[in-house]
Amino acid sequence: MKYIVLALKGVAYGITHIVPGLGGGLILILLGIYEQLVEALGNLFDLRRWREHLAFLAPVAIGMVLGMVVLARVITEIMSRFPAASMFFFMGLLVGTIPSVWRMHDDMRPTVGRVIALGMGLALVIALRAVKPQGGGSLQAISTPLGAAYNLLISFIAGGASVTPGLDGSYMLLLGGTYEPVIEAVADLSRLIIHWLPLITTSVGAVAGILIFSKLIYIALKRVPAVSAYMILGLVVGSVYGLWPKEPARVGAPLLILAFLVGVALAWLSGRSEERHTSPIATKVSGEASKMP
């Protein structure tokens, strides 16, 4: 049963790779497995604990792939039909995630260093959202050697963003102009059509980005947990701003409010269900609060 639950959480994480603006790191926090995932990925090659890490990562990875392949067309269809309501639902999820972020460390008293970290996180997301996404990418373009090399680089950045709370891997693909062809290649898998070069470069780049960024985040959470948590809070608030619909809503305000409240409620309930569990990193760093800025 434990592995089935982990696989389902992996499905939710996989969906974030399809929805631009919805950060995978925040969903992992919401699901209560963020710090465990970062620790496992950051120490994947620790020979003393590789079996333990692999037993956790395998079902999450399987669920992630299933979520991307099976639900790619469904999610994109919902997003195209109800864009504003979808964004308000995701905004509700992010707002409901804030209590989970606040519980990442025992001592969350504001200090100058922590407030600066919060402002940096907020500014980073707003700055990224201000950049105009690139368009015009095609599956044929990233199937050439030069296009594949470019896709590898963008996928590396996207992979790192997918495990950084408040940032978003799919939005990085949008900025790089590879989002549509990558989603097309992934969606074609459900029809047993395989675009080898785009899929391989996307997978290798994303995995490398996830592993390297996870190690860096693990170190940050271990050495400066409270400052890291404040920066994540800034990233969360910035993400709420980034999800605000850019086009007029096709539905009335009551439906938008309902979608937002449903998102908040789901996030709150998920956070409550994980409240009894103490994250491994938080346990290790709880005694280091006095050293923090």
DOVODO-173698 format. One record per residue (C-alpha): y, x, z. Coordinates in steps of 0.25 Angstrom, whole numbers, padded with zeros to 4 digits, m for minus. Layout:
<nodes>
<node><c2>Y</c2><c1>X</c1><c3>Z</c3></node>
...
</nodes>
This chain:
<nodes>
<node><c2>0000</c2><c1>0000</c1><c3>0000</c3></node>
<node><c2>0010</c2><c1>0011</c1><c3>0003</c3></node>
<node><c2>0008</c2><c1>0017</c1><c3>m0011</c3></node>
<node><c2>0010</c2><c1>0003</c1><c3>m0017</c3></node>
<node><c2>0023</c2><c1>0002</c1><c3>m0009</c3></node>
<node><c2>0028</c2><c1>0016</c1><c3>m0014</c3></node>
<node><c2>0024</c2><c1>0012</c1><c3>m0028</c3></node>
<node><c2>0033</c2><c1>0000</c1><c3>m0027</c3></node>
<node><c2>0044</c2><c1>0008</c1><c3>m0022</c3></node>
<node><c2>0042</c2><c1>0017</c1><c3>m0033</c3></node>
<node><c2>0044</c2><c1>0005</c1><c3>m0043</c3></node>
<node><c2>0057</c2><c1>0002</c1><c3>m0037</c3></node>
<node><c2>0061</c2><c1>0017</c1><c3>m0038</c3></node>
<node><c2>0057</c2><c1>0016</c1><c3>m0053</c3></node>
<node><c2>0066</c2><c1>0004</c1><c3>m0056</c3></node>
<node><c2>0078</c2><c1>0012</c1><c3>m0051</c3></node>
<node><c2>0076</c2><c1>0022</c1><c3>m0063</c3></node>
<node><c2>0078</c2><c1>0010</c1><c3>m0072</c3></node>
<node><c2>0090</c2><c1>0003</c1><c3>m0066</c3></node>
<node><c2>0103</c2><c1>0011</c1><c3>m0068</c3></node>
<node><c2>0111</c2><c1>0012</c1><c3>m0055</c3></node>
<node><c2>0100</c2><c1>0010</c1><c3>m0045</c3></node>
<node><c2>0097</c2><c1>0023</c1><c3>m0039</c3></node>
<node><c2>0082</c2><c1>0026</c1><c3>m0036</c3></node>
<node><c2>0085</c2><c1>0034</c1><c3>m0023</c3></node>
<node><c2>0092</c2><c1>0022</c1><c3>m0017</c3></node>
<node><c2>0080</c2><c1>0013</c1><c3>m0020</c3></node>
<node><c2>0071</c2><c1>0023</c1><c3>m0014</c3></node>
<node><c2>0079</c2><c1>0023</c1><c3>m0001</c3></node>
<node><c2>0079</c2><c1>0008</c1><c3>m0001</c3></node>
<node><c2>0063</c2><c1>0009</c1><c3>m0002</c3></node>
<node><c2>0063</c2><c1>0018</c1><c3>0009</c3></node>
<node><c2>0056</c2><c1>0030</c1><c3>0002</c3></node>
<node><c2>0068</c2><c1>0038</c1><c3>m0003</c3></node>
<node><c2>0067</c2><c1>0050</c1><c3>0007</c3></node>
<node><c2>0052</c2><c1>0050</c1><c3>0006</c3></node>
<node><c2>0053</c2><c1>0051</c1><c3>m0009</c3></node>
<node><c2>0064</c2><c1>0062</c1><c3>m0009</c3></node>
<node><c2>0055</c2><c1>0070</c1><c3>0001</c3></node>
<node><c2>0043</c2><c1>0068</c1><c3>m0007</c3></node>
<node><c2>0049</c2><c1>0072</c1><c3>m0020</c3></node>
<node><c2>0057</c2><c1>0083</c1><c3>m0014</c3></node>
<node><c2>0045</c2><c1>0089</c1><c3>m0008</c3></node>
<node><c2>0035</c2><c1>0085</c1><c3>m0018</c3></node>
<node><c2>0030</c2><c1>0100</c1><c3>m0020</c3></node>
<node><c2>0028</c2><c1>0102</c1><c3>m0005</c3></node>
<node><c2>0013</c2><c1>0105</c1><c3>m0005</c3></node>
<node><c2>0011</c2><c1>0101</c1><c3>0009</c3></node>
<node><c2>0015</c2><c1>0087</c1><c3>0007</c3></node>
<node><c2>0013</c2><c1>0084</c1><c3>m0008</c3></node>
<node><c2>0002</c2><c1>0074</c1><c3>m0006</c3></node>
<node><c2>0011</c2><c1>0066</c1><c3>0003</c3></node>
<node><c2>0023</c2><c1>0066</c1><c3>m0006</c3></node>
<node><c2>0014</c2><c1>0063</c1><c3>m0018</c3></node>
<node><c2>0008</c2><c1>0051</c1><c3>m0011</c3></node>
<node><c2>0022</c2><c1>0045</c1><c3>m0009</c3></node>
<node><c2>0027</c2><c1>0049</c1><c3>m0023</c3></node>
<node><c2>0016</c2><c1>0045</c1><c3>m0032</c3></node>
<node><c2>0017</c2><c1>0029</c1><c3>m0029</c3></node>
<node><c2>0032</c2><c1>0030</c1><c3>m0030</c3></node>
<node><c2>0031</c2><c1>0037</c1><c3>m0043</c3></node>
<node><c2>0021</c2><c1>0027</c1><c3>m0049</c3></node>
<node><c2>0030</c2><c1>0015</c1><c3>m0044</c3></node>
<node><c2>0042</c2><c1>0022</c1><c3>m0050</c3></node>
<node><c2>0036</c2><c1>0024</c1><c3>m0064</c3></node>
<node><c2>0030</c2><c1>0009</c1><c3>m0064</c3></node>
<node><c2>0044</c2><c1>0004</c1><c3>m0060</c3></node>
<node><c2>0051</c2><c1>0011</c1><c3>m0071</c3></node>
<node><c2>0040</c2><c1>0008</c1><c3>m0082</c3></node>
<node><c2>0036</c2><c1>m0006</c1><c3>m0079</c3></node>
<node><c2>0050</c2><c1>m0011</c1><c3>m0074</c3></node>
<node><c2>0059</c2><c1>m0004</c1><c3>m0084</c3></node>
<node><c2>0061</c2><c1>m0016</c1><c3>m0094</c3></node>
<node><c2>0061</c2><c1>m0026</c1><c3>m0083</c3></node>
<node><c2>0072</c2><c1>m0019</c1><c3>m0075</c3></node>
<node><c2>0081</c2><c1>m0016</c1><c3>m0087</c3></node>
<node><c2>0079</c2><c1>m0031</c1><c3>m0092</c3></node>
<node><c2>0084</c2><c1>m0036</c1><c3>m0078</c3></node>
<node><c2>0095</c2><c1>m0026</c1><c3>m0078</c3></node>
<node><c2>0100</c2><c1>m0031</c1><c3>m0092</c3></node>
<node><c2>0099</c2><c1>m0046</c1><c3>m0088</c3></node>
<node><c2>0105</c2><c1>m0045</c1><c3>m0074</c3></node>
<node><c2>0113</c2><c1>m0032</c1><c3>m0074</c3></node>
<node><c2>0123</c2><c1>m0036</c1><c3>m0063</c3></node>
<node><c2>0113</c2><c1>m0043</c1><c3>m0054</c3></node>
<node><c2>0104</c2><c1>m0031</c1><c3>m0055</c3></node>
<node><c2>0115</c2><c1>m0022</c1><c3>m0051</c3></node>
<node><c2>0119</c2><c1>m0030</c1><c3>m0039</c3></node>
<node><c2>0105</c2><c1>m0031</c1><c3>m0035</c3></node>
<node><c2>0104</c2><c1>m0015</c1><c3>m0035</c3></node>
<node><c2>0117</c2><c1>m0014</c1><c3>m0028</c3></node>
<node><c2>0111</c2><c1>m0023</c1><c3>m0017</c3></node>
<node><c2>0100</c2><c1>m0013</c1><c3>m0016</c3></node>
<node><c2>0109</c2><c1>m0001</c1><c3>m0015</c3></node>
<node><c2>0117</c2><c1>m0008</c1><c3>m0004</c3></node>
<node><c2>0105</c2><c1>m0012</c1><c3>0004</c3></node>
<node><c2>0100</c2><c1>0003</c1><c3>0003</c3></node>
<node><c2>0112</c2><c1>0008</c1><c3>0011</c3></node>
<node><c2>0105</c2><c1>0005</c1><c3>0025</c3></node>
<node><c2>0093</c2><c1>0013</c1><c3>0020</c3></node>
<node><c2>0102</c2><c1>0025</c1><c3>0016</c3></node>
<node><c2>0109</c2><c1>0024</c1><c3>0030</c3></node>
<node><c2>0095</c2><c1>0025</c1><c3>0037</c3></node>
<node><c2>0092</c2><c1>0038</c1><c3>0030</c3></node>
<node><c2>0097</c2><c1>0046</c1><c3>0041</c3></node>
<node><c2>0099</c2><c1>0043</c1><c3>0056</c3></node>
<node><c2>0113</c2><c1>0049</c1><c3>0057</c3></node>
<node><c2>0122</c2><c1>0042</c1><c3>0047</c3></node>
<node><c2>0135</c2><c1>0044</c1><c3>0054</c3></node>
<node><c2>0147</c2><c1>0046</c1><c3>0044</c3></node>
<node><c2>0152</c2><c1>0061</c1><c3>0044</c3></node>
<node><c2>0162</c2><c1>0067</c1><c3>0034</c3></node>
<node><c2>0150</c2><c1>0074</c1><c3>0027</c3></node>
<node><c2>0142</c2><c1>0061</c1><c3>0026</c3></node>
<node><c2>0154</c2><c1>0053</c1><c3>0021</c3></node>
<node><c2>0157</c2><c1>0063</c1><c3>0010</c3></node>
<node><c2>0142</c2><c1>0062</c1><c3>0006</c3></node>
<node><c2>0143</c2><c1>0047</c1><c3>0005</c3></node>
<node><c2>0156</c2><c1>0049</c1><c3>m0004</c3></node>
<node><c2>0149</c2><c1>0059</c1><c3>m0013</c3></node>
<node><c2>0137</c2><c1>0050</c1><c3>m0015</c3></node>
<node><c2>0146</c2><c1>0038</c1><c3>m0018</c3></node>
<node><c2>0155</c2><c1>0046</c1><c3>m0028</c3></node>
<node><c2>0143</c2><c1>0052</c1><c3>m0035</c3></node>
<node><c2>0137</c2><c1>0038</c1><c3>m0039</c3></node>
<node><c2>0151</c2><c1>0032</c1><c3>m0043</c3></node>
<node><c2>0153</c2><c1>0045</c1><c3>m0051</c3></node>
<node><c2>0140</c2><c1>0043</c1><c3>m0058</c3></node>
<node><c2>0142</c2><c1>0029</c1><c3>m0061</c3></node>
<node><c2>0156</c2><c1>0032</c1><c3>m0067</c3></node>
<node><c2>0149</c2><c1>0040</c1><c3>m0078</c3></node>
<node><c2>0146</c2><c1>0032</c1><c3>m0090</c3></node>
<node><c2>0132</c2><c1>0031</c1><c3>m0094</c3></node>
<node><c2>0127</c2><c1>0037</c1><c3>m0107</c3></node>
<node><c2>0121</c2><c1>0028</c1><c3>m0117</c3></node>
<node><c2>0114</c2><c1>0029</c1><c3>m0131</c3></node>
<node><c2>0102</c2><c1>0036</c1><c3>m0126</c3></node>
<node><c2>0089</c2><c1>0034</c1><c3>m0134</c3></node>
<node><c2>0074</c2><c1>0036</c1><c3>m0132</c3></node>
<node><c2>0074</c2><c1>0044</c1><c3>m0145</c3></node>
<node><c2>0085</c2><c1>0053</c1><c3>m0140</c3></node>
<node><c2>0078</c2><c1>0057</c1><c3>m0127</c3></node>
<node><c2>0065</c2><c1>0059</c1><c3>m0135</c3></node>
<node><c2>0071</c2><c1>0072</c1><c3>m0142</c3></node>
<node><c2>0069</c2><c1>0085</c1><c3>m0135</c3></node>
<node><c2>0084</c2><c1>0086</c1><c3>m0132</c3></node>
<node><c2>0085</c2><c1>0072</c1><c3>m0128</c3></node>
<node><c2>0073</c2><c1>0074</c1><c3>m0119</c3></node>
<node><c2>0079</c2><c1>0086</c1><c3>m0112</c3></node>
<node><c2>0092</c2><c1>0078</c1><c3>m0109</c3></node>
<node><c2>0083</c2><c1>0066</c1><c3>m0104</c3></node>
<node><c2>0076</c2><c1>0076</c1><c3>m0095</c3></node>
<node><c2>0089</c2><c1>0081</c1><c3>m0089</c3></node>
<node><c2>0095</c2><c1>0066</c1><c3>m0087</c3></node>
<node><c2>0081</c2><c1>0062</c1><c3>m0081</c3></node>
<node><c2>0082</c2><c1>0073</c1><c3>m0071</c3></node>
<node><c2>0095</c2><c1>0069</c1><c3>m0066</c3></node>
<node><c2>0091</c2><c1>0054</c1><c3>m0066</c3></node>
<node><c2>0078</c2><c1>0058</c1><c3>m0058</c3></node>
<node><c2>0087</c2><c1>0065</c1><c3>m0047</c3></node>
<node><c2>0096</c2><c1>0053</c1><c3>m0047</c3></node>
<node><c2>0085</c2><c1>0044</c1><c3>m0045</c3></node>
<node><c2>0081</c2><c1>0050</c1><c3>m0031</c3></node>
<node><c2>0096</c2><c1>0051</c1><c3>m0027</c3></node>
<node><c2>0101</c2><c1>0039</c1><c3>m0020</c3></node>
<node><c2>0112</c2><c1>0032</c1><c3>m0027</c3></node>
<node><c2>0110</c2><c1>0039</c1><c3>m0040</c3></node>
<node><c2>0102</c2><c1>0033</c1><c3>m0051</c3></node>
<node><c2>0092</c2><c1>0040</c1><c3>m0061</c3></node>
<node><c2>0093</c2><c1>0029</c1><c3>m0071</c3></node>
<node><c2>0109</c2><c1>0030</c1><c3>m0071</c3></node>
<node><c2>0108</c2><c1>0045</c1><c3>m0073</c3></node>
<node><c2>0099</c2><c1>0041</c1><c3>m0085</c3></node>
<node><c2>0110</c2><c1>0032</c1><c3>m0090</c3></node>
<node><c2>0121</c2><c1>0042</c1><c3>m0088</c3></node>
<node><c2>0113</c2><c1>0052</c1><c3>m0096</c3></node>
<node><c2>0110</c2><c1>0042</c1><c3>m0107</c3></node>
<node><c2>0095</c2><c1>0042</c1><c3>m0106</c3></node>
<node><c2>0093</c2><c1>0029</c1><c3>m0097</c3></node>
<node><c2>0089</c2><c1>0019</c1><c3>m0109</c3></node>
<node><c2>0080</c2><c1>0028</c1><c3>m0116</c3></node>
<node><c2>0072</c2><c1>0032</c1><c3>m0104</c3></node>
<node><c2>0071</c2><c1>0018</c1><c3>m0099</c3></node>
<node><c2>0066</c2><c1>0014</c1><c3>m0113</c3></node>
<node><c2>0056</c2><c1>0025</c1><c3>m0113</c3></node>
<node><c2>0051</c2><c1>0021</c1><c3>m0099</c3></node>
<node><c2>0051</c2><c1>0006</c1><c3>m0103</c3></node>
<node><c2>0042</c2><c1>0009</c1><c3>m0115</c3></node>
<node><c2>0031</c2><c1>0015</c1><c3>m0106</c3></node>
<node><c2>0028</c2><c1>0000</c1><c3>m0103</c3></node>
<node><c2>0025</c2><c1>m0002</c1><c3>m0118</c3></node>
<node><c2>0016</c2><c1>0011</c1><c3>m0118</c3></node>
<node><c2>0027</c2><c1>0018</c1><c3>m0126</c3></node>
<node><c2>0029</c2><c1>0033</c1><c3>m0121</c3></node>
<node><c2>0041</c2><c1>0041</c1><c3>m0125</c3></node>
<node><c2>0036</c2><c1>0054</c1><c3>m0120</c3></node>
<node><c2>0048</c2><c1>0064</c1><c3>m0120</c3></node>
<node><c2>0058</c2><c1>0054</c1><c3>m0114</c3></node>
<node><c2>0048</c2><c1>0050</c1><c3>m0103</c3></node>
<node><c2>0044</c2><c1>0064</c1><c3>m0100</c3></node>
<node><c2>0058</c2><c1>0070</c1><c3>m0099</c3></node>
<node><c2>0063</c2><c1>0058</c1><c3>m0091</c3></node>
<node><c2>0051</c2><c1>0059</c1><c3>m0081</c3></node>
<node><c2>0052</c2><c1>0074</c1><c3>m0079</c3></node>
<node><c2>0067</c2><c1>0074</c1><c3>m0078</c3></node>
<node><c2>0067</c2><c1>0063</c1><c3>m0068</c3></node>
<node><c2>0055</c2><c1>0068</c1><c3>m0059</c3></node>
<node><c2>0062</c2><c1>0082</c1><c3>m0059</c3></node>
<node><c2>0075</c2><c1>0076</c1><c3>m0055</c3></node>
<node><c2>0068</c2><c1>0067</c1><c3>m0044</c3></node>
<node><c2>0061</c2><c1>0079</c1><c3>m0038</c3></node>
<node><c2>0073</c2><c1>0089</c1><c3>m0038</c3></node>
<node><c2>0083</c2><c1>0078</c1><c3>m0033</c3></node>
<node><c2>0073</c2><c1>0073</c1><c3>m0022</c3></node>
<node><c2>0072</c2><c1>0087</c1><c3>m0017</c3></node>
<node><c2>0087</c2><c1>0089</c1><c3>m0016</c3></node>
<node><c2>0088</c2><c1>0075</c1><c3>m0009</c3></node>
<node><c2>0077</c2><c1>0078</c1><c3>0001</c3></node>
<node><c2>0084</c2><c1>0091</c1><c3>0005</c3></node>
<node><c2>0098</c2><c1>0083</c1><c3>0007</c3></node>
<node><c2>0091</c2><c1>0072</c1><c3>0015</c3></node>
<node><c2>0084</c2><c1>0082</c1><c3>0024</c3></node>
<node><c2>0096</c2><c1>0091</c1><c3>0026</c3></node>
<node><c2>0108</c2><c1>0081</c1><c3>0026</c3></node>
<node><c2>0102</c2><c1>0068</c1><c3>0028</c3></node>
<node><c2>0114</c2><c1>0060</c1><c3>0032</c3></node>
<node><c2>0123</c2><c1>0066</c1><c3>0022</c3></node>
<node><c2>0113</c2><c1>0063</c1><c3>0011</c3></node>
<node><c2>0112</c2><c1>0048</c1><c3>0016</c3></node>
<node><c2>0127</c2><c1>0047</c1><c3>0016</c3></node>
<node><c2>0127</c2><c1>0052</c1><c3>0001</c3></node>
<node><c2>0116</c2><c1>0042</c1><c3>m0002</c3></node>
<node><c2>0125</c2><c1>0031</c1><c3>0004</c3></node>
<node><c2>0136</c2><c1>0035</c1><c3>m0005</c3></node>
<node><c2>0126</c2><c1>0035</c1><c3>m0017</c3></node>
<node><c2>0122</c2><c1>0021</c1><c3>m0013</c3></node>
<node><c2>0136</c2><c1>0015</c1><c3>m0012</c3></node>
<node><c2>0140</c2><c1>0022</c1><c3>m0026</c3></node>
<node><c2>0127</c2><c1>0016</c1><c3>m0032</c3></node>
<node><c2>0131</c2><c1>0002</c1><c3>m0028</c3></node>
<node><c2>0144</c2><c1>0004</c1><c3>m0035</c3></node>
<node><c2>0137</c2><c1>0010</c1><c3>m0047</c3></node>
<node><c2>0128</c2><c1>m0002</c1><c3>m0048</c3></node>
<node><c2>0140</c2><c1>m0012</c1><c3>m0049</c3></node>
<node><c2>0138</c2><c1>m0019</c1><c3>m0063</c3></node>
<node><c2>0147</c2><c1>m0014</c1><c3>m0074</c3></node>
<node><c2>0146</c2><c1>m0027</c1><c3>m0082</c3></node>
<node><c2>0150</c2><c1>m0042</c1><c3>m0078</c3></node>
<node><c2>0138</c2><c1>m0049</c1><c3>m0071</c3></node>
<node><c2>0131</c2><c1>m0060</c1><c3>m0079</c3></node>
<node><c2>0127</c2><c1>m0067</c1><c3>m0067</c3></node>
<node><c2>0136</c2><c1>m0073</c1><c3>m0055</c3></node>
<node><c2>0140</c2><c1>m0067</c1><c3>m0042</c3></node>
<node><c2>0129</c2><c1>m0074</c1><c3>m0034</c3></node>
<node><c2>0118</c2><c1>m0068</c1><c3>m0041</c3></node>
<node><c2>0124</c2><c1>m0054</c1><c3>m0040</c3></node>
<node><c2>0126</c2><c1>m0056</c1><c3>m0025</c3></node>
<node><c2>0112</c2><c1>m0061</c1><c3>m0024</c3></node>
<node><c2>0106</c2><c1>m0049</c1><c3>m0032</c3></node>
<node><c2>0115</c2><c1>m0039</c1><c3>m0023</c3></node>
<node><c2>0110</c2><c1>m0046</c1><c3>m0010</c3></node>
<node><c2>0095</c2><c1>m0046</c1><c3>m0015</c3></node>
<node><c2>0097</c2><c1>m0031</c1><c3>m0017</c3></node>
<node><c2>0103</c2><c1>m0028</c1><c3>m0003</c3></node>
<node><c2>0092</c2><c1>m0037</c1><c3>0003</c3></node>
<node><c2>0080</c2><c1>m0029</c1><c3>m0004</c3></node>
<node><c2>0086</c2><c1>m0016</c1><c3>0000</c3></node>
<node><c2>0088</c2><c1>m0020</c1><c3>0014</c3></node>
<node><c2>0074</c2><c1>m0026</c1><c3>0016</c3></node>
<node><c2>0068</c2><c1>m0013</c1><c3>0010</c3></node>
<node><c2>0077</c2><c1>m0004</c1><c3>0019</c3></node>
<node><c2>0072</c2><c1>m0013</c1><c3>0031</c3></node>
<node><c2>0057</c2><c1>m0011</c1><c3>0027</c3></node>
<node><c2>0059</c2><c1>0004</c1><c3>0027</c3></node>
<node><c2>0068</c2><c1>0005</c1><c3>0039</c3></node>
<node><c2>0056</c2><c1>0009</c1><c3>0048</c3></node>
<node><c2>0052</c2><c1>0021</c1><c3>0040</c3></node>
<node><c2>0058</c2><c1>0034</c1><c3>0043</c3></node>
<node><c2>0060</c2><c1>0043</c1><c3>0031</c3></node>
<node><c2>0054</c2><c1>0057</c1><c3>0031</c3></node>
<node><c2>0067</c2><c1>0064</c1><c3>0028</c3></node>
<node><c2>0075</c2><c1>0056</c1><c3>0038</c3></node>
<node><c2>0065</c2><c1>0060</c1><c3>0049</c3></node>
<node><c2>0066</c2><c1>0075</c1><c3>0045</c3></node>
<node><c2>0082</c2><c1>0075</c1><c3>0045</c3></node>
<node><c2>0085</c2><c1>0065</c1><c3>0057</c3></node>
<node><c2>0086</c2><c1>0077</c1><c3>0066</c3></node>
<node><c2>0096</c2><c1>0084</c1><c3>0057</c3></node>
<node><c2>0108</c2><c1>0074</c1><c3>0059</c3></node>
<node><c2>0115</c2><c1>0084</c1><c3>0067</c3></node>
<node><c2>0116</c2><c1>0094</c1><c3>0056</c3></node>
<node><c2>0121</c2><c1>0084</c1><c3>0046</c3></node>
<node><c2>0136</c2><c1>0084</c1><c3>0042</c3></node>
</nodes>
